[in-house]
Structures are given as structure tokens and as C-alpha cells.
Amino acid sequence: MNKNLTIIPLCLLALAGTQIQFMNLATANPSVQKVAAVETTAAVIARQITVRVLVGDRRSSGTIVAKRGNRYTVLTNAHVANKSNNYRITAPDGKTYPAKCAQPLKQGVCTADKNHDLALLEFTSSQTYTVPTWGDSRNLTPGETIYSAGFPFDKQALRISSGKIDTQTTKPLQGGYQIGYGSTTEPGMSGGSLLNSQGQLIGIIGFSSYPILNNGYQYQDGSQPAASEIRELRKSSFAIPIATLAEIDRRYAALLPKNGGAATTIARKSYTGVVKKVDDIAQQITVRIEDKNGANGSGVIVAREGDTYYVATAAHVIQETKRENGRNVLREKMASVVFTPTQEKIALSEADINVVNKDLDIGVIKFKSKQNYRVADIGRSEFKQRDWVFVSGFPGEDRSKKRKLTIGTVANQDEKEFIVKNRDEELGSLTKGYNLVYTNLSLPGMSGGAILDRQGRLVGINNGAENEQIIENDRVKQINFGYALGIPISTIVGVTSRGQIPTDRLKSTNQLLSKSTKQEDGEIQQIQLSTLAKPGKTASAEDWLNYANLLWRGNRNREAITAFETAIKLLDRNPELPEREKQLRIAYFGMGLAWFENSQGSKQDDLRSAVKAFDLASKIDPGFFESARYLGKSLLLLKRFDEALIAYQRASDKNQPKRDFVLSLERGQIFSVLNRDSEANNSYNQAINLQPNHPMAYILRGAIYLKQQQYPQAIADFTQAIKLDPNDSWAYTALGSVYYKQKQYPQAITNFEQAIKVDPQQVFAHIGRGAIYSKQ
């Protein structure tokens, strides 16, 4: 027994490292989508695609619609372009370029078609500008939210206005105008963009409401609306549907939305067992929230006092965020209507809306109703191990306004720091209270919805997701490649105890959730995967990347690898695709993650396949931090230590200190394995300097001190780790080992027993305590 105890410190060191190395560290990578956006998605896209068109000495607007090589195509109105043949384009970054008509002049006029008020201009630039996704402009719904953008001739700033679709005429008016909307078009805005709430381009503006004359209210076929119809049409501004351009110029037909691609999910199936129980509860407690522009968000009923109900949601759902002095500041109140689970529509006043804390993405809504609605049961939001969670909310892209339930697993306390995509202090994934990290699909509109455990208890509020933005076929697309982020219900209850929610009305429980059974796991996973739609024959590489990512989320690693391979083949067939290298990088990195997970940390062939994939991703983008780090991790598990150190060195990025925190820990582990204790200590010191409030760095450095018999320093580090996380069994076990080595057995027993209390499966605490009992 004494012989075994002499290696406890070394085992603690090795296994503390293994805890990091073997945990499920599947991370998506480089760019973080802002969860609480500074502007709506549509407004952000509008700023990126709307340009100023200078025609002679006149100023107007235009919209970037396509890119081929370094040549950009701008769509504007013919009545803008026919003022002169001298064209210049001022891009969104303020740079001005000479431009020319993209088609032969017709009777000296630059126009795309004689029947449509459209003109195509071209400019050349080595800069990268955004090319929008084209939306479905032929099937718009009255009341649907839109955004118009253009440059009024007497102002320098771009004007972005939100409004709603008023009408879509059954046949086009003169000039091809067909989309009527409730937003003013000022002189100079002609040629600007009209986008739907998802930021997709649906039209080109150019016909303002209430014109002086009624000349424009005549259909292209020569017929004229009745006088009463004209009176109604005059109330709206008009735009030309973007689909018109594809009809008159076949070069742009490929930019229209296509059928046959991969759907992220298919229609909801009949749920059974655990999932049905959770979904039934979610249906009763999840509400839909609309802001004054008609944008969609979600919330969950958490308390009731008489006929007053309290809804928890995300702050960015109920308030607009604006940029002031370099920071995001919540300003104008946006939420206007709550739709209850029975579709009761309740208007909100400003007094009904409350942002709980300016530093946290938490909001509260009050509404009154005589109906009897269910209130969420509050569960525990601490997870010591991976478990199933369910997200309930209303995707904004779903015009049917149907609620969706997505299934995933939540990261435990130890691993979440290592799997999110860290950025700076303001935009970091774990800022603004986002302390729950999970694999569920979180679509726009589901922010503020419920995160539920297997018993249907509320454990958090869903706030958003980390995604990748790419351009495919000259269209901006989002790849659902990253983790979802939420705020634990314990945080929400803590900060709302000041009066925003009557906490004495919360239905809370401290009952621990039992471990899921194999039957439950199989049942939940089967339902999770049944919601996936395999891409069709005409699917794009982006469709296959999304599908592969969802397979990986569902732990179907072999199938995910095949899907990533399909995406790579499609990309290889299309060498001219813009941002092809970025998509290849994502595909190889995703494939590497799938091989890494499939290896379970020990299968040598799978680890070697992971090394190849991560290496290819790193060669495509040498600055790709996550791929280089996983390359080092895979080489470490293959015991190719020198190569692993080289990979970690490549991953070093001094401009991203939070990223370097993880890098420092993992590089320290390699030095520890190689018995290069001084270098290991330096790495852990660096990690502590970068993130002094993370317990793992103290545990690993303390293990080095313990190995070197520097007991006071070891005690100080393990004690600090316990202070930072009182529920870390490794810290108690390590501290017990120090006291054991010093033959201070009562203190050792106390810490071993505390470790076992925190985690009954902590093997080394049992060994240490047993060794002391044997001595006594």
C-alpha cells in the first residue's frame, strides 16, 4: 500500500492533465457570431451591401448583388444611371472606385431591360465586400418585416428604416415595381436595398410613397388600377423584386433560392417517452415575443402572482442594442407583443419590460391574463457530467410561427472553458452571463427560450449561438458550426431577487437529476437524429457541412466523417467558389474533430486520421488557432511529443489572451509528461496570469509543486483552486495528498472525504483515504 501511495502525486499530475485531454472538447471555430447583436441581422447586412452611386455630379444609391473574381456587380435604378456615363462607386468602407455599365448601352443609356427600372454597374477591387443572399421575393406576406437602406442625397450617413410589407401587386407596375412597403424612400435612396428580417435581399427600392403625380400607377401590360386602388397604392413605397434581375439576365439565375438543398431539420415528428414529456411541458410554458418591427423572439413563464405572469427572456430580445463609445449599450425598448401558449395576444407597455442588469443578457416581461397558464418548474443548472438538455423557442425564419424543440448535450463545469470560441472581454462566449454551453441547434428567434432538463425543469435561458459565416455562390450563408450559449437559471434567480420577479412564487427544487439510463439515451438520440434531413442531389457544400455538423453533435462520428468528405468533394469540383478555402478549412477541421471523438483518446488509427485532417486545416489557414491546438492534442495522445510542441507553438496567438490560456495549460501538460518541470511551471504561471480565476491552472501547477515536494506552494495552489470552485473534487484530492505526504492524516482524511462527497467516483480520494485507514 505504501508503494502505491508514493505514486499518488504523479497519478494526480497525469490524471489532472488527462481530465483536460480526454474531455469532449469538440469546438467549432474561429469567428464568433455576436449573440446580442449591435443591430438586427438585416441592418448589419444592409450596411455591408449598400453603396453610394455617383453619376456625374449626382449622388444616389446602389446594392452589391454579385462578385466574380475581383469584379463586383452593383444593381441600381435605370433612372439613376441614365443621368450620365461617368460612374463612381463609394463602397461600404468609404473607398471610391471608377465604375462602368455592365451591359452594352441601349440608345446611350445604361439599363438592364427597357421594361424595368434597373441598371447594372461594375467596379473592380481587391478588397473583400459582402455579397448578400437572395431571398424569395415572389411570395411575400403582408405584415412581414422588411428593411430598406439607401443614401439620402442631402445626408452623408446611410439611412436604414424598418417597415412592413403592405402589398405585392399581382402584376408589375411600370418599371417592374411590385413590392409595396411602409417605409419612406427619400430622394437619393433610389437603387438601395430592400431586405427581409433574415437579411436576405428581396428588392431594389426606387419609387416613393405619395408621389406628386400618379403616372407610375400603370401596369406594364398597359392596364391601370381603379382609382380606389391607386389611393391605396399611393400610401406605399415600391421596390422591384430581386427575382426580376434573374429573369431578364440569366447570369444571375443561380443566385435565386433553390430547392433540393439540405434542411437543417424536418417537420416535428411524434415524440415519445422522455422527449414527449419535455415537449409537452415546453409547449405550456414557452411564449413568442414580437418587437415593434415584427422581429421574433422567445421567452418562458417563470412565475405568477394573481393574474400577473412573469416571463424570463434575453435582454437583446426585448431591447435594441446600440454602439456607444466603443461599447454595446441597451437603449430603445423594442418588445411590443407576447403571444401566450394559447396564442392569446397581449400588448406590452414600457412598464411591462425590464432589463435586469446592464452586464447580463437577462430580461423580464410582465403580462396580465385571466387564463390559467403553467409556470415552469425550476431545476438545478449545475452539471458535473454531460447530460441531455432541450431548447424550446420560436425560430424567426419559420413563417408559420411554430415552436421548435431541439435536443443536445450540455458541457460540464470543467470543460466549457475549453470548448467555446473565446474573443475579447466584451464579445467572449462566456461573457454577459453565458455560462451554459450545449450542442443544441439554436436558430435566430429562439433566443430567450427555455433550456430544460430531462424532467422538463427549467435550467436556463437560451441566448444564442456561435456560427460561421461564409459566402457560397456569391451569397452570404450561416453554417451552424458551434455551440449554443445560455444563462443558468440560478444566475437569473439570483439577480432577479431584487424585485423584478417575485422569487417566493418560483417553483424551485434542489433535487439532483439522476443519471440517464441506456434506454433513455438510445431513445433520445434516435429522436434527435430522426429530425435530420439528408441533403438532396442538388445540395451544396454548405448544406453538407451543416448536415455533418449535426451528425457530429449527435455523436454519429463515422457518418459525420462521410458527410464532411462529401462537402470536400463538392468544393474540389468548384475551384472558383468564393471563400472556398474557408469552407475547406471548416470541413477538414470538422472531420478532424469527428476522428478525434471517435478515437476516444486511444484508437491510434483514428488519431492518425485526426492528425491528417487538422494538419490540412492548419495548412489552409496557418492562423487557425483551434485546428493547430487539436493537432497538438492528437500528437500528444500519439506520444509524438516534439511534434505536439511544434503544433502548440504554431497555435500561439498573443493577440488572443483567453485563447492562450487554454494553450498554456495544454502545453504545460506536454512539458510535465516530458519531466520538463520548469517549463511546465512557466506555462502554468502564464495561464494563471491570463485567467487568475480559473481553478484548473492552480491544480496543475500545484501538482508540479507536489511532485517537487514544495508542499507550502502546493497547499497554496490547491487551496486557491478550492476557493475558486468549492465543488472541484480534484482540488480536494490533491490537497489531501499533500497532507498525506506530510503525515498530517486528519487533514488528509478531511479533504479526501470532501472530494468523495463532491464526487463519489473520485478514485484517488478513495485510495488516499483507504491508505490512511490501513496505516491506522
VEXRO-86107 format. One record per residue (C-alpha): residue in one letter; x, y, z. Coordinates in steps of 0.001 Angstrom, whole numbers, plus 500000, padded with zeros to 6 digits. Example, Ala and Ser with C-alpha at 12.3 -4.5 7.8 and 13.67 -1.06 7.14 Angstrom:
2
a512300495500507800;s513670498940507140;
***
This chain:
776
m500000500000500000;n502817502395500829;k504295501717497429;n501018502719495759;l500800505888497806;t504200507085496668;i502853507437493126;i499670509273494082;p501206512710493362;l502329511523489908;c498946509981489208;l497271513201490264;l499501515122487882;a498893512760484967;l495180512388485515;a494603516071486143;g496086516535482694;t494014513680481291;q490907515381482550;i491615518133480052;q492950515925477285;f490124513413477142;m487100515560477808;n484712516116474912;l486443519182473512;a484704519364470174;t484808523041469384;a483694524835466303;n485974527579465437;p487345530927464582;s484674533619464204;v482170534307466907;q478744535483465992;k477622538222468376;v474798536722470344;a473388540024471478;a473815541809468148;v474562545501467945;e471913545752465202;t469471543350463647;t470979540939461145;a469223542760458313;a470637546135459366;v474164544714459574;i473868543191456076;a472344546432454720;r475418548384455859;q477683545846454157;i475977545778450733;t474507549268450151;v476820551623448244;r476706555243447136;v476455555664443334;l477966558846441924;v476650559641438436;g478344562756437149;d477688565306439889;r474589563489441180;r474522561182444189;s472269558193444649;s472409554579445892;g473095551050444708;t473326547490446005;i476131544946445614;v474478541821444178;a477273539611442843;k481016539060442643;r483171537271440088;g486851537258440873;n487678540818441925;r484820542302439903;y481709543417441791;t478276543970440259;v476114546777441642;l472388546989440900;t470746550419440857;n467855552100439053;a467983552988435378;h466641556438436242;v469799556838438364;a472262555545435770;n470884557423432758;k471901560869434072;s475494560474432812;n478021557930431580;n480522558913434259;y480085556452437156;r481840556026440502;i481016553725443389;t481735554512447049;a481949551157448830;p480841550497452461;d484406551086453717;g484454554582452192;k486749553760449254;t485636555122445878;y486149553213442605;p485561554069438950;a482661552063437525;k481178551241434160;c477912549946432789;a477909546140432974;q475963545794429712;p476109547486426299;l474426550892426347;k470971550944424806;q470369554202422963;g473144555708425063;v471513554653428324;c472758552102430844;t469770549850431535;a469299546145432154;d465972545977430323;k463720548536428667;n460718547471430731;h462419547615434106;d463918550484436049;l467169548586436640;a470791549174435659;l473922547112436306;l477258548746437096;e480634547105437698;f483737548073439674;t486967546222440376;s488606545906443784;s490988543595445620;q489070544375448832;t486508541858450083;y482959543175450264;t479838541293451310;v477577539769448681;p474043539160450014;t471906536074449942;w468937536486447605;g465606535835449303;d462306534673447837;s460861537934446520;r457817536403444832;n455997535074447908;l455974537875450454;t453359538115453185;p451548541368454077;g452731542432457524;e456152540817457055;t459008542961458419;i461393544482455887;y464368546865455973;s465112549498453336;a468520551166453010;g469882553997450916;f471778557309450969;p469541560421451013;f471244562909448677;d471431565610451359;k472972563382454050;q476287561582454395;a475010558675456500;l473217555599455253;r469558555542456254;i468139552167457327;s464396552037458002;s462242549145459139;g458691548692457952;k456229546068456810;i455044544667453517;d451793546419452543;t451065544658449294;q452540542756446371;t450710543572443178;t449532540632441110;k451375542053438101;p454236544549437894;l453707548266437601;q455684550325435109;g459401549888435699;g458820546460437236;y457790547805440661;q455719545282442535;i456584545195446282;g454726547836448309;y456044548553451788;g455514551034454609;s458799552931454760;t459703556274453223;t462116556389450268;e463849559776450235;p465484561337447156;g468910559750446718;m467891556371448161;s466848555040444743;g468821551903443941;g469211550983447611;s468442547604449117;l465245546052450454;l465866543104452798;n463701540707454755;s464170540160458506;q466778537426457851;g468967539918455968;q468227538420452530;l467983540768449571;i464440540806448176;g464248544024446158;i465694547294444833;i463951550442446035;g463235553477443880;f459570554546443997;s458468556625446989;s455046556882448586;y452724559789447813;p454412560992444568;i453271564307443105;l451847562592440008;n450079559247439504;n451976558406436279;g453689555367437808;y450471553614438765;q450020551787435479;y450723548116434883;q453327547022432359;d450625545451430172;g449019548903429736;s446080548412432088;q445513550740435023;p444299550111438594;a440971551558439670;a441034554969441338;s440320553404444742;e443287551024444277;i445577553886443308;r444635555711446502;e445799552673448479;l448939552154446370;r449982555789446919;k450404555037450649;s453304552661449956;s456842552950448691;f457650550392445989;a460573548144445102;i461409545890442162;p461628542193443195;i465206540912443018;a463967537879441082;t463279540240438165;l467013540633437537;a467447536874437157;e464532536784434725;i465970539463432457;d469631538402432776;r470250534646433087;r473726535214434523;y472073535859437886;a469586532991437937;a471977530918440085;l471655533463442888;l467954532791443400;p466912530439446235;k466966526800445130;n465064523732446207;g466809520434446924;g469347521656449449;a469667520310452944;a467113521333455503;t468609521753458936;t465637519948460420;i462447518421459075;a458954518783460431;r458379517721464005;k457628514022464390;s455560512332467053;y457700512333470138;t457694509526472660;g458975508875476173;v461237511484477754;v461173513798474732;k457347513828474607;k457192514660478326;v459636517544477928;d457969518823474756;d454521518827476358;i455880520949479229;a457758523239476826;q454550523818474867;q452803525080478010;i455499527474479262;t457168528922476106;v455881532232474737;r456602534084471499;i457678537726471741;e457473540233468903;d459197543593468882;k457750546731467321;n459279545776463956;g457738542316463980;a461029540520464724;n460623537275466596;g461996536164469982;s461076533723472735;g460503533636476483;v459403531304479283;i456778531754482009;v458586531500485368;a456193532929487969;r452613534010488618;e451115536437491120;g447343536663490831;d446595537341487173;t450106538718486552;y452600536403484842;y456365536878484712;v458375535840481640;a462168535415481624;t463882536114478315;a467106537501476841;a467674541246477155;h468550541512473474;v465070540166472624;i463259542997474386;q465645545904473837;e467677547254470987;t471442547315471492;k473374550303470173;r477072551045469966;e478189553995472101;n481780554936472884;g483043551557471738;r480631549502473875;n477235547867473422;v474552549834475269;l470893548848475635;r468727551752474626;e465303551800472975;k462659549354474246;m461606547027471449;a459266544278472712;s455622545049471973;v453563541855471977;v453551538490473769;f451806535507472240;t450969533036475006;p450858529230474593;t447152529568473672;q448011532290471116;e446445534961473290;k447923538226472001;i448907540634474781;a450178544146474068;l453029545392476266;s453696548805477706;e457128550146478592;a456415549408482264;d455986545709481411;i459547545377480098;n462596545259482333;v466273544557481651;v467607543029484842;n471270544007484679;k473233546002482101;d476072543449482213;l473868540371481781;d471705539357478837;i468622538852481041;g465213540457480631;v461826540129482319;i458354540766480882;k455120541044482847;f451689540432481339;k448181540061482702;s445751537321481720;k442679535655483154;q443735532355481605;n445471529681483670;y448967529160482271;r451523526701483572;v454591528070485363;a457998526443484793;d459454524183487458;i462937525467488316;g465703522843488275;r469408522835489063;s471693524324486436;e474942522723487651;f476133519809485541;k479036517659486739;q478823515471483650;r477383515613480162;d473603515293480100;w470713515851477721;v469091519283477543;f466251520590475374;v465816524086473908;s462316525398473193;g461695528527471143;f460194530096468019;p462573530319465025;g462145533674463326;e462667532206459855;d459581529981460252;r456663531958458839;s454220529503460378;k455378530780463806;k455627527219465093;r457620526392468184;k460635524120467818;l462288521765470314;t465950520904469735;i467946518216471527;g471586518306472619;t474009517755475462;v475336520302477943;a479035520732478736;n480064520122482325;q481659522770484509;d485237521681483799;e485143521529480020;k483082524517478900;e486036526932479171;f487918524761476681;i485261524334474007;v483831527802473406;k485343530256470966;n486900532942473139;r487305536505471985;d487826539787473793;e486256540792477097;e483105542199475537;l482407539588472874;g483680536464474628;s481371533458474612;l481311533239478408;t480558536933478976;k477148538535479635;g476262535583481883;y476523532930479156;n477680530130481438;l475795527217479885;v477369525687476769;y475446522997474845;t475232521318471457;n471567522088470702;l470714523846467479;s469780527433468378;l468204529313465485;p467518533072465268;g464285533764467131;m464869531045469727;s466827533464471940;g465085533857475295;g463521530407475099;a463680527660477704;i466552525253478352;l465014522191480013;d466484519062481599;r465173515506481139;q462445516088483712;g461223519203481937;r462620521521484606;l463912524937483593;v467715525062483957;g468473528147481876;i467515530696479237;n468785530215475685;n470641533264474385;g472145532425471007;a474870530503469212;e478378530595467771;n478194530300463989;e480370530530460887;q479573532988458093;i480639532071454583;i479906533170451039;e478769530441448665;n477702531129445086;d478034534839445906;r475561534535448781;v476135535093452497;k475273531933454439;q475410530820458044;i476865527429458962;n475538526109462258;f479039525192463351;g479465525955467011;y477946525692470446;a474769527266471764;l475057529583474773;g472689530231477663;i472385531743481130;p471858529341484073;i468548529718485892;s470495530052489134;t472047533272487796;i468644534569486724;v467044533793490088;g469978535411491876;v469835538738490055;t466015538937489905;s465683538527493662;r465745542324493833;g462106542575492847;q461821542005489095;i460321538533489758;p458567537504492986;t461014534763493948;d458643533390496579;r456402532411493669;l459084530369491887;k458546526611491825;s462125525625492705;t463631522255493562;n467114521236494640;q466605517611493719;l469549516244491769;l468858514791488362;s469578511070488253;k471904509741485565;s470113508846482338;t469622505171481577;k470891503469478430;q467290503123477289;e466693506849477715;d469942507707475934;g469068505495472969;e465525506828472759;i466564510489472928;q469390510060470441;q467120508251467987;i464586511095468097;q467375513670467841;l468749512094464687;s465313511480463176;t464904515255462849;l467809515476460393;a467156515702456674;k469877514230454480;p470920516663451723;g469430516109448294;k471159515610444961;t471446519330444262;a472721520188447755;s475700522492448098;a478897522048450098;e477425524363452723;d474394522063453054;w476676519062453635;l478768520990456170;n475640521809458177;y474473518195457967;a477869516831459009;n477964519201461966;l474564517996463177;l475657514356462850;w478729515186464914;r476543516874467547;g474555513627467722;n477757511598468273;r477407509935464857;n481078510465464090;r481518507959461240;e478516509363459370;a479758512894460044;i483151511998458516;t481421510754455355;a479370513956455152;f482482516125455568;e484165514112452796;t481180514808450515;a481465518533451214;i485181518422450381;k484493516646447064;l481949519316446106;l484428522051446965;d487145520341444919;r484814520384441908;n484256524114442244;p487711525741442477;e486317529206441607;l483910529297444535;p484475532448446644;e485773531623450128;r486277528020449031;e489379527784451231;k487427528882454291;q484862526155453677;l487615523585453129;r489216524656456388;i485902524137458216;a485409520747456537;y488865519408457419;f488641520742460961;g485197519164461423;m486479515876460051;g489399516032462456;l487021516561465386;a484928513587464313;w488024511352464066;f489278512694467408;e485972511961469149;n485768508542467518;s489256507681468792;q488090508040472424;g491613509222473111;s493256505855472440;k492480504424468976;q495732505008467143;d494401504819463569;d491635507303464303;l494084509658465996;r496377509492462975;s493404510345460722;a492611513259463028;v496223514477462728;k495978514458458909;a492714516408458925;f493866519008461471;d497172519388459624;l495350520106456332;a493109522675458037;s496185524341459555;k497980524450456195;i494970526129454570;d494936528732457327;p498178528883459359;g496488531252461792;f493670528806462552;f494116528501466313;e491702525664467148;s492995523345464425;a496621523817465498;r495690523172469125;y493801519973468312;l496702518907466121;g498942519254469175;k496452517386471351;s496215514477468888;l500010514255468566;l500291514268472348;l497967511259472616;l500082509533469959;k503121510302472176;r504716512349469398;f505713514971471930;d508191517043469925;e505721517407467047;a502995518297469543;l505116521117470949;i505706522457467435;a501949522424466781;y501276524267470027;q503921526826469170;r502157527466465869;a498902527898467768;s500317530654469943;d498411533862469375;k499440536732471641;n496584538885470435;q494030536480471892;p494994536101475573;k491989533993476509;r492880531561473784;d496445531459475058;f495121530471478496;v493984527121477108;l497130526822475043;s499313527440478097;l497576524713480087;e497898522123477367;r501479522990476510;g502288522709480218;q500948519159480175;i503421518139477483;f506297519577479468;s505005517691482513;v504928514378480625;l508492515066479448;n509540515868483049;r510468519383481965;d509012520752485183;s510494524220484972;e508933524831481529;a505654523292482719;n505657525685485661;n506281528634483354;s503317527594481198;y501018527317484206;n502250530688485523;q501336532226482185;a497889530624482314;i497291531996485816;n498377535465484753;l495916535323481875;q492982533910483843;p493598534109487591;n490069532933488401;h490263529525486719;p490938526647489188;m492493524199486700;a495704526198486300;y496270526169490070;i495618522422490265;l498138521655487535;r500792523981488946;g500153522629492433;a500720519107491109;i504181520191489918;y504940521627493377;l503660518402494957;k505901516330492707;q508875518540493712;q507907518285497399;q507386522033497640;y504467521488499975;p503638525066501109;q503346526181497483;a501248523109496621;i498897523760499553;a498512527390498500;d497607526437494916;f495137523673495834;t493526525897498468;q493108528669495900;a491529526183493451;i489013525156496134;k488220528797496838;l487525529372493141;d485469526183492782;p484301524555496048;n482901521629494032;d486160520527492383;s486951517023493681;w490447517097492123;a491469520070494255;y490353518375497488;t492056515120496481;a495282516928495631;l495222518878498909;g494621515629500787;s497657514132499049;v499873516983500260;y498770516430503861;y499255512682503434;k502839513192502254;q503436515326505334;k501801512641507527;q499119515082508628;y496477512373508405;p493435514131509964;q493697516994507465;a494244514478504657;i491148512465505683;t489054515655505810;n489972516602502232;f489648513068500819;e486176512794502336;q485167516180500961;a486349515071497500;i484211511922497795;k481233513971498935;v481574516209495884;d482227513293493524;p481637509741494816;q483536508444491753;q486785510227492671;v489027507122492700;f492164508701494142;a490310510146497099;h489114506629497960;i492666505290497547;g494128508024499740;r491563507585502489;g491932503807502361;a495690504078502659;i495367506172505814;y492873503725507330;s495309500872506620;k498069502716508475;q495796503254511433;
***
